[in-house]
């Protein structure tokens, strides 16, 4: 299933990804640091969603209380909650 998440407090403005049977794929960020975010998308491709959340949640960027990886974790958590319904 495809999900879209509007980010908060980051240079990227939106994250889209697929979540099928608890596996993350096709992660795309809109805005932000293009190369770094493509790298993050590649690194999490095919990973278990809960593992991605554990690795990325709480990551900060400079003085901000969040980051693009942290927002990806939040997006995945939201998608997991939606899938439980």
PyMOL Python script that loads the backbone (N, CA, C, O; Angstrom):
from pymol import cmd

cmd.read_pdbstr("""\
ATOM      1  N   UNK A   1       0.846  -1.169   0.000  1.00  0.00           N
ATOM      2  CA  UNK A   1       0.000   0.000   0.000  1.00  0.00           C
ATOM      3  C   UNK A   1       0.901   1.246   0.000  1.00  0.00           C
ATOM      4  O   UNK A   1       1.917   1.282   0.695  1.00  0.00           O
ATOM      5  N   UNK A   2       0.529   2.244  -0.769  1.00  0.00           N
ATOM      6  CA  UNK A   2       1.311   3.469  -0.865  1.00  0.00           C
ATOM      7  C   UNK A   2       0.853   4.476   0.183  1.00  0.00           C
ATOM      8  O   UNK A   2      -0.343   4.663   0.408  1.00  0.00           O
ATOM      9  N   UNK A   3       1.830   5.121   0.820  1.00  0.00           N
ATOM     10  CA  UNK A   3       1.544   6.128   1.837  1.00  0.00           C
ATOM     11  C   UNK A   3       2.233   7.439   1.478  1.00  0.00           C
ATOM     12  O   UNK A   3       3.283   7.454   0.836  1.00  0.00           O
ATOM     13  N   UNK A   4       1.621   8.528   1.903  1.00  0.00           N
ATOM     14  CA  UNK A   4       2.170   9.864   1.720  1.00  0.00           C
ATOM     15  C   UNK A   4       2.114  10.574   3.066  1.00  0.00           C
ATOM     16  O   UNK A   4       1.110  10.502   3.774  1.00  0.00           O
ATOM     17  N   UNK A   5       3.201  11.261   3.414  1.00  0.00           N
ATOM     18  CA  UNK A   5       3.306  11.895   4.726  1.00  0.00           C
ATOM     19  C   UNK A   5       3.847  13.308   4.560  1.00  0.00           C
ATOM     20  O   UNK A   5       4.890  13.497   3.934  1.00  0.00           O
ATOM     21  N   UNK A   6       3.160  14.298   5.108  1.00  0.00           N
ATOM     22  CA  UNK A   6       3.628  15.679   5.083  1.00  0.00           C
ATOM     23  C   UNK A   6       4.560  15.870   6.271  1.00  0.00           C
ATOM     24  O   UNK A   6       4.149  15.740   7.424  1.00  0.00           O
ATOM     25  N   UNK A   7       5.807  16.178   5.981  1.00  0.00           N
ATOM     26  CA  UNK A   7       6.804  16.306   7.041  1.00  0.00           C
ATOM     27  C   UNK A   7       6.623  17.603   7.833  1.00  0.00           C
ATOM     28  O   UNK A   7       5.978  18.546   7.375  1.00  0.00           O
ATOM     29  N   UNK A   8       7.205  17.622   9.020  1.00  0.00           N
ATOM     30  CA  UNK A   8       7.160  18.794   9.896  1.00  0.00           C
ATOM     31  C   UNK A   8       8.572  19.112  10.382  1.00  0.00           C
ATOM     32  O   UNK A   8       9.267  18.245  10.912  1.00  0.00           O
ATOM     33  N   UNK A   9       8.987  20.361  10.198  1.00  0.00           N
ATOM     34  CA  UNK A   9      10.266  20.807  10.748  1.00  0.00           C
ATOM     35  C   UNK A   9      11.500  20.391   9.983  1.00  0.00           C
ATOM     36  O   UNK A   9      12.603  20.419  10.529  1.00  0.00           O
ATOM     37  N   UNK A  10      11.338  19.998   8.710  1.00  0.00           N
ATOM     38  CA  UNK A  10      12.495  19.584   7.909  1.00  0.00           C
ATOM     39  C   UNK A  10      12.502  20.300   6.563  1.00  0.00           C
ATOM     40  O   UNK A  10      11.513  20.910   6.156  1.00  0.00           O
ATOM     41  N   UNK A  11      13.629  20.210   5.891  1.00  0.00           N
ATOM     42  CA  UNK A  11      13.743  20.790   4.551  1.00  0.00           C
ATOM     43  C   UNK A  11      12.887  20.029   3.548  1.00  0.00           C
ATOM     44  O   UNK A  11      12.323  20.626   2.631  1.00  0.00           O
ATOM     45  N   UNK A  12      12.788  18.723   3.717  1.00  0.00           N
ATOM     46  CA  UNK A  12      11.884  17.968   2.845  1.00  0.00           C
ATOM     47  C   UNK A  12      10.451  18.291   3.259  1.00  0.00           C
ATOM     48  O   UNK A  12      10.187  18.582   4.426  1.00  0.00           O
ATOM     49  N   UNK A  13       9.539  18.239   2.312  1.00  0.00           N
ATOM     50  CA  UNK A  13       8.153  18.614   2.599  1.00  0.00           C
ATOM     51  C   UNK A  13       7.201  17.429   2.579  1.00  0.00           C
ATOM     52  O   UNK A  13       6.091  17.510   3.105  1.00  0.00           O
ATOM     53  N   UNK A  14       7.630  16.332   1.976  1.00  0.00           N
ATOM     54  CA  UNK A  14       6.746  15.177   1.857  1.00  0.00           C
ATOM     55  C   UNK A  14       7.574  13.915   1.667  1.00  0.00           C
ATOM     56  O   UNK A  14       8.651  13.941   1.070  1.00  0.00           O
ATOM     57  N   UNK A  15       7.046  12.803   2.191  1.00  0.00           N
ATOM     58  CA  UNK A  15       7.665  11.498   1.999  1.00  0.00           C
ATOM     59  C   UNK A  15       6.581  10.560   1.463  1.00  0.00           C
ATOM     60  O   UNK A  15       5.467  10.525   1.986  1.00  0.00           O
ATOM     61  N   UNK A  16       6.912   9.811   0.432  1.00  0.00           N
ATOM     62  CA  UNK A  16       6.028   8.758  -0.040  1.00  0.00           C
ATOM     63  C   UNK A  16       6.783   7.440   0.037  1.00  0.00           C
ATOM     64  O   UNK A  16       8.003   7.394  -0.126  1.00  0.00           O
ATOM     65  N   UNK A  17       6.042   6.373   0.286  1.00  0.00           N
ATOM     66  CA  UNK A  17       6.663   5.048   0.372  1.00  0.00           C
ATOM     67  C   UNK A  17       5.585   3.992   0.293  1.00  0.00           C
ATOM     68  O   UNK A  17       4.400   4.278   0.465  1.00  0.00           O
ATOM     69  N   UNK A  18       6.007   2.770   0.033  1.00  0.00           N
ATOM     70  CA  UNK A  18       5.114   1.626   0.044  1.00  0.00           C
ATOM     71  C   UNK A  18       5.380   0.820   1.303  1.00  0.00           C
ATOM     72  O   UNK A  18       6.513   0.733   1.776  1.00  0.00           O
ATOM     73  N   UNK A  19       4.326   0.239   1.833  1.00  0.00           N
ATOM     74  CA  UNK A  19       4.429  -0.639   2.997  1.00  0.00           C
ATOM     75  C   UNK A  19       3.554  -1.853   2.723  1.00  0.00           C
ATOM     76  O   UNK A  19       2.326  -1.766   2.733  1.00  0.00           O
ATOM     77  N   UNK A  20       4.196  -2.970   2.481  1.00  0.00           N
ATOM     78  CA  UNK A  20       3.487  -4.210   2.172  1.00  0.00           C
ATOM     79  C   UNK A  20       4.011  -5.325   3.066  1.00  0.00           C
ATOM     80  O   UNK A  20       5.207  -5.618   3.073  1.00  0.00           O
ATOM     81  N   UNK A  21       3.110  -5.940   3.817  1.00  0.00           N
ATOM     82  CA  UNK A  21       3.469  -7.022   4.740  1.00  0.00           C
ATOM     83  C   UNK A  21       4.591  -6.608   5.684  1.00  0.00           C
ATOM     84  O   UNK A  21       5.471  -7.408   6.002  1.00  0.00           O
ATOM     85  N   UNK A  22       4.557  -5.347   6.133  1.00  0.00           N
ATOM     86  CA  UNK A  22       5.537  -4.857   7.091  1.00  0.00           C
ATOM     87  C   UNK A  22       6.898  -4.523   6.508  1.00  0.00           C
ATOM     88  O   UNK A  22       7.855  -4.309   7.253  1.00  0.00           O
ATOM     89  N   UNK A  23       6.998  -4.476   5.180  1.00  0.00           N
ATOM     90  CA  UNK A  23       8.271  -4.196   4.506  1.00  0.00           C
ATOM     91  C   UNK A  23       8.174  -2.853   3.778  1.00  0.00           C
ATOM     92  O   UNK A  23       7.199  -2.578   3.080  1.00  0.00           O
ATOM     93  N   UNK A  24       9.201  -2.027   3.957  1.00  0.00           N
ATOM     94  CA  UNK A  24       9.260  -0.687   3.370  1.00  0.00           C
ATOM     95  C   UNK A  24       9.935  -0.747   2.000  1.00  0.00           C
ATOM     96  O   UNK A  24      10.939  -1.434   1.817  1.00  0.00           O
ATOM     97  N   UNK A  25       9.364  -0.011   1.038  1.00  0.00           N
ATOM     98  CA  UNK A  25       9.990   0.088  -0.285  1.00  0.00           C
ATOM     99  C   UNK A  25       9.590   1.403  -0.951  1.00  0.00           C
ATOM    100  O   UNK A  25       8.663   2.088  -0.519  1.00  0.00           O
ATOM    101  N   UNK A  26      10.317   1.729  -2.007  1.00  0.00           N
ATOM    102  CA  UNK A  26      10.022   2.906  -2.850  1.00  0.00           C
ATOM    103  C   UNK A  26       9.938   4.215  -2.063  1.00  0.00           C
ATOM    104  O   UNK A  26       9.030   5.015  -2.289  1.00  0.00           O
ATOM    105  N   UNK A  27      10.870   4.436  -1.149  1.00  0.00           N
ATOM    106  CA  UNK A  27      10.881   5.668  -0.356  1.00  0.00           C
ATOM    107  C   UNK A  27      11.335   6.826  -1.232  1.00  0.00           C
ATOM    108  O   UNK A  27      12.375   6.754  -1.887  1.00  0.00           O
ATOM    109  N   UNK A  28      10.547   7.892  -1.237  1.00  0.00           N
ATOM    110  CA  UNK A  28      10.866   9.102  -2.002  1.00  0.00           C
ATOM    111  C   UNK A  28      10.606  10.320  -1.126  1.00  0.00           C
ATOM    112  O   UNK A  28       9.554  10.427  -0.494  1.00  0.00           O
ATOM    113  N   UNK A  29      11.562  11.230  -1.091  1.00  0.00           N
ATOM    114  CA  UNK A  29      11.421  12.491  -0.368  1.00  0.00           C
ATOM    115  C   UNK A  29      11.232  13.607  -1.380  1.00  0.00           C
ATOM    116  O   UNK A  29      11.832  13.576  -2.455  1.00  0.00           O
ATOM    117  N   UNK A  30      10.410  14.589  -1.055  1.00  0.00           N
ATOM    118  CA  UNK A  30      10.246  15.791  -1.865  1.00  0.00           C
ATOM    119  C   UNK A  30      10.990  16.896  -1.139  1.00  0.00           C
ATOM    120  O   UNK A  30      10.680  17.206   0.012  1.00  0.00           O
ATOM    121  N   UNK A  31      11.969  17.491  -1.803  1.00  0.00           N
ATOM    122  CA  UNK A  31      12.799  18.521  -1.183  1.00  0.00           C
ATOM    123  C   UNK A  31      13.892  17.889  -0.342  1.00  0.00           C
ATOM    124  O   UNK A  31      14.093  16.675  -0.363  1.00  0.00           O
ATOM    125  N   UNK A  32      14.589  18.728   0.393  1.00  0.00           N
ATOM    126  CA  UNK A  32      15.655  18.228   1.258  1.00  0.00           C
ATOM    127  C   UNK A  32      16.952  17.999   0.506  1.00  0.00           C
ATOM    128  O   UNK A  32      17.115  18.446  -0.629  1.00  0.00           O
ATOM    129  N   UNK A  33      17.862  17.307   1.144  1.00  0.00           N
ATOM    130  CA  UNK A  33      19.190  17.020   0.598  1.00  0.00           C
ATOM    131  C   UNK A  33      19.109  15.805  -0.317  1.00  0.00           C
ATOM    132  O   UNK A  33      19.164  14.664   0.143  1.00  0.00           O
ATOM    133  N   UNK A  34      18.982  16.052  -1.585  1.00  0.00           N
ATOM    134  CA  UNK A  34      18.681  15.040  -2.582  1.00  0.00           C
ATOM    135  C   UNK A  34      19.523  13.770  -2.451  1.00  0.00           C
ATOM    136  O   UNK A  34      18.967  12.680  -2.319  1.00  0.00           O
ATOM    137  N   UNK A  35      20.823  13.888  -2.482  1.00  0.00           N
ATOM    138  CA  UNK A  35      21.686  12.700  -2.444  1.00  0.00           C
ATOM    139  C   UNK A  35      21.563  11.933  -1.143  1.00  0.00           C
ATOM    140  O   UNK A  35      21.472  10.705  -1.146  1.00  0.00           O
ATOM    141  N   UNK A  36      21.559  12.649  -0.032  1.00  0.00           N
ATOM    142  CA  UNK A  36      21.439  11.981   1.266  1.00  0.00           C
ATOM    143  C   UNK A  36      20.112  11.242   1.387  1.00  0.00           C
ATOM    144  O   UNK A  36      20.061  10.122   1.895  1.00  0.00           O
ATOM    145  N   UNK A  37      19.054  11.867   0.925  1.00  0.00           N
ATOM    146  CA  UNK A  37      17.735  11.253   1.062  1.00  0.00           C
ATOM    147  C   UNK A  37      17.550  10.081   0.104  1.00  0.00           C
ATOM    148  O   UNK A  37      16.853   9.120   0.432  1.00  0.00           O
ATOM    149  N   UNK A  38      18.159  10.147  -1.068  1.00  0.00           N
ATOM    150  CA  UNK A  38      18.153   8.985  -1.961  1.00  0.00           C
ATOM    151  C   UNK A  38      18.895   7.835  -1.291  1.00  0.00           C
ATOM    152  O   UNK A  38      18.487   6.678  -1.391  1.00  0.00           O
ATOM    153  N   UNK A  39      19.991   8.165  -0.605  1.00  0.00           N
ATOM    154  CA  UNK A  39      20.765   7.149   0.103  1.00  0.00           C
ATOM    155  C   UNK A  39      19.961   6.500   1.206  1.00  0.00           C
ATOM    156  O   UNK A  39      19.995   5.279   1.363  1.00  0.00           O
ATOM    157  N   UNK A  40      19.237   7.295   1.974  1.00  0.00           N
ATOM    158  CA  UNK A  40      18.407   6.746   3.039  1.00  0.00           C
ATOM    159  C   UNK A  40      17.347   5.824   2.436  1.00  0.00           C
ATOM    160  O   UNK A  40      17.104   4.731   2.947  1.00  0.00           O
ATOM    161  N   UNK A  41      16.724   6.269   1.356  1.00  0.00           N
ATOM    162  CA  UNK A  41      15.732   5.437   0.684  1.00  0.00           C
ATOM    163  C   UNK A  41      16.308   4.097   0.238  1.00  0.00           C
ATOM    164  O   UNK A  41      15.664   3.058   0.383  1.00  0.00           O
ATOM    165  N   UNK A  42      17.515   4.127  -0.301  1.00  0.00           N
ATOM    166  CA  UNK A  42      18.172   2.889  -0.736  1.00  0.00           C
ATOM    167  C   UNK A  42      18.510   1.994   0.445  1.00  0.00           C
ATOM    168  O   UNK A  42      18.353   0.776   0.371  1.00  0.00           O
ATOM    169  N   UNK A  43      18.968   2.590   1.522  1.00  0.00           N
ATOM    170  CA  UNK A  43      19.356   1.803   2.699  1.00  0.00           C
ATOM    171  C   UNK A  43      18.178   1.095   3.354  1.00  0.00           C
ATOM    172  O   UNK A  43      18.335  -0.016   3.860  1.00  0.00           O
ATOM    173  N   UNK A  44      17.011   1.713   3.352  1.00  0.00           N
ATOM    174  CA  UNK A  44      15.857   1.097   4.017  1.00  0.00           C
ATOM    175  C   UNK A  44      15.034   0.222   3.072  1.00  0.00           C
ATOM    176  O   UNK A  44      14.106  -0.454   3.516  1.00  0.00           O
ATOM    177  N   UNK A  45      15.354   0.222   1.788  1.00  0.00           N
ATOM    178  CA  UNK A  45      14.620  -0.575   0.805  1.00  0.00           C
ATOM    179  C   UNK A  45      14.602  -2.048   1.223  1.00  0.00           C
ATOM    180  O   UNK A  45      15.648  -2.665   1.428  1.00  0.00           O
ATOM    181  N   UNK A  46      13.394  -2.592   1.343  1.00  0.00           N
ATOM    182  CA  UNK A  46      13.255  -4.003   1.678  1.00  0.00           C
ATOM    183  C   UNK A  46      13.379  -4.330   3.158  1.00  0.00           C
ATOM    184  O   UNK A  46      13.308  -5.497   3.542  1.00  0.00           O
ATOM    185  N   UNK A  47      13.565  -3.311   3.994  1.00  0.00           N
ATOM    186  CA  UNK A  47      13.701  -3.550   5.438  1.00  0.00           C
ATOM    187  C   UNK A  47      12.337  -3.676   6.107  1.00  0.00           C
ATOM    188  O   UNK A  47      11.333  -3.151   5.625  1.00  0.00           O
ATOM    189  N   UNK A  48      12.333  -4.378   7.218  1.00  0.00           N
ATOM    190  CA  UNK A  48      11.163  -4.454   8.068  1.00  0.00           C
ATOM    191  C   UNK A  48      10.869  -3.066   8.608  1.00  0.00           C
ATOM    192  O   UNK A  48      11.779  -2.379   9.072  1.00  0.00           O
ATOM    193  N   UNK A  49       9.615  -2.643   8.555  1.00  0.00           N
ATOM    194  CA  UNK A  49       9.220  -1.292   8.958  1.00  0.00           C
ATOM    195  C   UNK A  49       9.602  -0.985  10.404  1.00  0.00           C
ATOM    196  O   UNK A  49      10.098   0.103  10.695  1.00  0.00           O
ATOM    197  N   UNK A  50       9.378  -1.926  11.304  1.00  0.00           N
ATOM    198  CA  UNK A  50       9.702  -1.683  12.716  1.00  0.00           C
ATOM    199  C   UNK A  50      11.197  -1.507  12.926  1.00  0.00           C
ATOM    200  O   UNK A  50      11.607  -0.736  13.793  1.00  0.00           O
ATOM    201  N   UNK A  51      12.022  -2.205  12.149  1.00  0.00           N
ATOM    202  CA  UNK A  51      13.472  -2.042  12.237  1.00  0.00           C
ATOM    203  C   UNK A  51      13.897  -0.658  11.762  1.00  0.00           C
ATOM    204  O   UNK A  51      14.792  -0.043  12.343  1.00  0.00           O
ATOM    205  N   UNK A  52      13.247  -0.167  10.695  1.00  0.00           N
ATOM    206  CA  UNK A  52      13.554   1.177  10.192  1.00  0.00           C
ATOM    207  C   UNK A  52      13.237   2.208  11.273  1.00  0.00           C
ATOM    208  O   UNK A  52      14.033   3.113  11.524  1.00  0.00           O
ATOM    209  N   UNK A  53      12.079   2.073  11.908  1.00  0.00           N
ATOM    210  CA  UNK A  53      11.687   3.012  12.961  1.00  0.00           C
ATOM    211  C   UNK A  53      12.709   2.993  14.094  1.00  0.00           C
ATOM    212  O   UNK A  53      13.123   4.052  14.567  1.00  0.00           O
ATOM    213  N   UNK A  54      13.119   1.812  14.533  1.00  0.00           N
ATOM    214  CA  UNK A  54      14.092   1.695  15.628  1.00  0.00           C
ATOM    215  C   UNK A  54      15.408   2.384  15.293  1.00  0.00           C
ATOM    216  O   UNK A  54      16.018   3.024  16.150  1.00  0.00           O
ATOM    217  N   UNK A  55      15.840   2.252  14.049  1.00  0.00           N
ATOM    218  CA  UNK A  55      17.134   2.830  13.645  1.00  0.00           C
ATOM    219  C   UNK A  55      17.080   4.343  13.468  1.00  0.00           C
ATOM    220  O   UNK A  55      18.049   5.034  13.782  1.00  0.00           O
ATOM    221  N   UNK A  56      15.956   4.872  12.966  1.00  0.00           N
ATOM    222  CA  UNK A  56      15.920   6.276  12.560  1.00  0.00           C
ATOM    223  C   UNK A  56      15.233   7.215  13.549  1.00  0.00           C
ATOM    224  O   UNK A  56      15.533   8.409  13.574  1.00  0.00           O
ATOM    225  N   UNK A  57      14.326   6.700  14.355  1.00  0.00           N
ATOM    226  CA  UNK A  57      13.564   7.552  15.274  1.00  0.00           C
ATOM    227  C   UNK A  57      14.497   8.276  16.239  1.00  0.00           C
ATOM    228  O   UNK A  57      15.390   7.676  16.838  1.00  0.00           O
ATOM    229  N   UNK A  58      14.269   9.568  16.373  1.00  0.00           N
ATOM    230  CA  UNK A  58      15.056  10.377  17.294  1.00  0.00           C
ATOM    231  C   UNK A  58      16.287  11.020  16.683  1.00  0.00           C
ATOM    232  O   UNK A  58      16.980  11.779  17.361  1.00  0.00           O
ATOM    233  N   UNK A  59      16.577  10.738  15.424  1.00  0.00           N
ATOM    234  CA  UNK A  59      17.706  11.368  14.739  1.00  0.00           C
ATOM    235  C   UNK A  59      17.410  12.855  14.573  1.00  0.00           C
ATOM    236  O   UNK A  59      16.323  13.226  14.129  1.00  0.00           O
ATOM    237  N   UNK A  60      18.359  13.700  14.923  1.00  0.00           N
ATOM    238  CA  UNK A  60      18.163  15.143  14.772  1.00  0.00           C
ATOM    239  C   UNK A  60      19.063  15.693  13.682  1.00  0.00           C
ATOM    240  O   UNK A  60      20.025  15.049  13.263  1.00  0.00           O
ATOM    241  N   UNK A  61      18.734  16.900  13.228  1.00  0.00           N
ATOM    242  CA  UNK A  61      19.504  17.586  12.197  1.00  0.00           C
ATOM    243  C   UNK A  61      19.888  18.957  12.737  1.00  0.00           C
ATOM    244  O   UNK A  61      19.034  19.828  12.900  1.00  0.00           O
ATOM    245  N   UNK A  62      21.166  19.145  13.013  1.00  0.00           N
ATOM    246  CA  UNK A  62      21.624  20.425  13.548  1.00  0.00           C
ATOM    247  C   UNK A  62      20.896  20.773  14.824  1.00  0.00           C
ATOM    248  O   UNK A  62      20.839  19.966  15.752  1.00  0.00           O
ATOM    249  N   UNK A  63      20.339  21.967  14.878  1.00  0.00           N
ATOM    250  CA  UNK A  63      19.652  22.461  16.071  1.00  0.00           C
ATOM    251  C   UNK A  63      18.183  22.026  16.114  1.00  0.00           C
ATOM    252  O   UNK A  63      17.491  22.277  17.101  1.00  0.00           O
ATOM    253  N   UNK A  64      17.713  21.385  15.061  1.00  0.00           N
ATOM    254  CA  UNK A  64      16.307  20.980  14.995  1.00  0.00           C
ATOM    255  C   UNK A  64      16.066  19.762  15.889  1.00  0.00           C
ATOM    256  O   UNK A  64      16.976  18.973  16.141  1.00  0.00           O
ATOM    257  N   UNK A  65      14.857  19.626  16.351  1.00  0.00           N
ATOM    258  CA  UNK A  65      14.495  18.480  17.169  1.00  0.00           C
ATOM    259  C   UNK A  65      14.084  17.274  16.357  1.00  0.00           C
ATOM    260  O   UNK A  65      13.654  16.264  16.914  1.00  0.00           O
ATOM    261  N   UNK A  66      14.213  17.368  15.039  1.00  0.00           N
ATOM    262  CA  UNK A  66      13.836  16.282  14.143  1.00  0.00           C
ATOM    263  C   UNK A  66      14.794  16.281  12.956  1.00  0.00           C
ATOM    264  O   UNK A  66      15.749  17.057  12.914  1.00  0.00           O
ATOM    265  N   UNK A  67      14.532  15.414  12.012  1.00  0.00           N
ATOM    266  CA  UNK A  67      15.339  15.320  10.791  1.00  0.00           C
ATOM    267  C   UNK A  67      14.515  14.569   9.758  1.00  0.00           C
ATOM    268  O   UNK A  67      13.443  14.050  10.070  1.00  0.00           O
ATOM    269  N   UNK A  68      15.005  14.513   8.551  1.00  0.00           N
ATOM    270  CA  UNK A  68      14.301  13.739   7.523  1.00  0.00           C
ATOM    271  C   UNK A  68      14.225  12.251   7.901  1.00  0.00           C
ATOM    272  O   UNK A  68      13.168  11.643   7.732  1.00  0.00           O
ATOM    273  N   UNK A  69      15.315  11.646   8.410  1.00  0.00           N
ATOM    274  CA  UNK A  69      15.189  10.255   8.850  1.00  0.00           C
ATOM    275  C   UNK A  69      14.180  10.094   9.992  1.00  0.00           C
ATOM    276  O   UNK A  69      13.425   9.121  10.009  1.00  0.00           O
ATOM    277  N   UNK A  70      14.156  11.019  10.930  1.00  0.00           N
ATOM    278  CA  UNK A  70      13.193  10.975  12.034  1.00  0.00           C
ATOM    279  C   UNK A  70      11.771  11.102  11.496  1.00  0.00           C
ATOM    280  O   UNK A  70      10.864  10.427  11.982  1.00  0.00           O
ATOM    281  N   UNK A  71      11.571  11.951  10.508  1.00  0.00           N
ATOM    282  CA  UNK A  71      10.249  12.106   9.907  1.00  0.00           C
ATOM    283  C   UNK A  71       9.841  10.844   9.138  1.00  0.00           C
ATOM    284  O   UNK A  71       8.661  10.496   9.102  1.00  0.00           O
ATOM    285  N   UNK A  72      10.804  10.164   8.529  1.00  0.00           N
ATOM    286  CA  UNK A  72      10.494   8.891   7.879  1.00  0.00           C
ATOM    287  C   UNK A  72      10.020   7.883   8.927  1.00  0.00           C
ATOM    288  O   UNK A  72       9.059   7.150   8.693  1.00  0.00           O
ATOM    289  N   UNK A  73      10.682   7.848  10.067  1.00  0.00           N
ATOM    290  CA  UNK A  73      10.249   6.956  11.154  1.00  0.00           C
ATOM    291  C   UNK A  73       8.824   7.296  11.590  1.00  0.00           C
ATOM    292  O   UNK A  73       8.009   6.398  11.801  1.00  0.00           O
ATOM    293  N   UNK A  74       8.526   8.577  11.724  1.00  0.00           N
ATOM    294  CA  UNK A  74       7.172   8.998  12.109  1.00  0.00           C
ATOM    295  C   UNK A  74       6.156   8.593  11.051  1.00  0.00           C
ATOM    296  O   UNK A  74       5.055   8.153  11.381  1.00  0.00           O
ATOM    297  N   UNK A  75       6.520   8.738   9.788  1.00  0.00           N
ATOM    298  CA  UNK A  75       5.619   8.368   8.691  1.00  0.00           C
ATOM    299  C   UNK A  75       5.335   6.871   8.713  1.00  0.00           C
ATOM    300  O   UNK A  75       4.195   6.449   8.514  1.00  0.00           O
ATOM    301  N   UNK A  76       6.354   6.079   8.951  1.00  0.00           N
ATOM    302  CA  UNK A  76       6.180   4.629   8.989  1.00  0.00           C
ATOM    303  C   UNK A  76       5.326   4.233  10.190  1.00  0.00           C
ATOM    304  O   UNK A  76       4.467   3.359  10.081  1.00  0.00           O
ATOM    305  N   UNK A  77       5.558   4.869  11.326  1.00  0.00           N
ATOM    306  CA  UNK A  77       4.734   4.580  12.507  1.00  0.00           C
ATOM    307  C   UNK A  77       3.260   4.867  12.218  1.00  0.00           C
ATOM    308  O   UNK A  77       2.381   4.087  12.584  1.00  0.00           O
ATOM    309  N   UNK A  78       3.005   5.988  11.560  1.00  0.00           N
ATOM    310  CA  UNK A  78       1.629   6.345  11.214  1.00  0.00           C
ATOM    311  C   UNK A  78       1.026   5.314  10.262  1.00  0.00           C
ATOM    312  O   UNK A  78      -0.127   4.914  10.422  1.00  0.00           O
ATOM    313  N   UNK A  79       1.803   4.891   9.279  1.00  0.00           N
ATOM    314  CA  UNK A  79       1.330   3.893   8.320  1.00  0.00           C
ATOM    315  C   UNK A  79       1.036   2.564   9.018  1.00  0.00           C
ATOM    316  O   UNK A  79       0.046   1.902   8.705  1.00  0.00           O
ATOM    317  N   UNK A  80       1.888   2.179   9.953  1.00  0.00           N
ATOM    318  CA  UNK A  80       1.659   0.940  10.691  1.00  0.00           C
ATOM    319  C   UNK A  80       0.361   1.014  11.502  1.00  0.00           C
ATOM    320  O   UNK A  80      -0.398   0.048  11.573  1.00  0.00           O
ATOM    321  N   UNK A  81       0.124   2.174  12.110  1.00  0.00           N
ATOM    322  CA  UNK A  81      -1.132   2.360  12.872  1.00  0.00           C
ATOM    323  C   UNK A  81      -2.345   2.266  11.947  1.00  0.00           C
ATOM    324  O   UNK A  81      -3.356   1.656  12.298  1.00  0.00           O
ATOM    325  N   UNK A  82      -2.239   2.874  10.762  1.00  0.00           N
ATOM    326  CA  UNK A  82      -3.345   2.828   9.798  1.00  0.00           C
ATOM    327  C   UNK A  82      -3.612   1.399   9.340  1.00  0.00           C
ATOM    328  O   UNK A  82      -4.761   1.002   9.147  1.00  0.00           O
ATOM    329  N   UNK A  83      -2.536   0.629   9.170  1.00  0.00           N
ATOM    330  CA  UNK A  83      -2.687  -0.761   8.729  1.00  0.00           C
ATOM    331  C   UNK A  83      -3.350  -1.628   9.783  1.00  0.00           C
ATOM    332  O   UNK A  83      -3.962  -2.643   9.450  1.00  0.00           O
ATOM    333  N   UNK A  84      -3.241  -1.250  11.043  1.00  0.00           N
ATOM    334  CA  UNK A  84      -3.847  -2.024  12.127  1.00  0.00           C
ATOM    335  C   UNK A  84      -5.361  -1.884  12.149  1.00  0.00           C
ATOM    336  O   UNK A  84      -6.057  -2.743  12.690  1.00  0.00           O
ATOM    337  N   UNK A  85      -5.873  -0.806  11.565  1.00  0.00           N
ATOM    338  CA  UNK A  85      -7.317  -0.534  11.592  1.00  0.00           C
ATOM    339  C   UNK A  85      -8.073  -1.486  10.691  1.00  0.00           C
ATOM    340  O   UNK A  85      -9.297  -1.402  10.592  1.00  0.00           O
TER     341      UNK A  85
END
""", "prot")
cmd.dss("prot")
cmd.show_as("cartoon", "prot")
cmd.util.cbc("prot")
cmd.orient("prot")
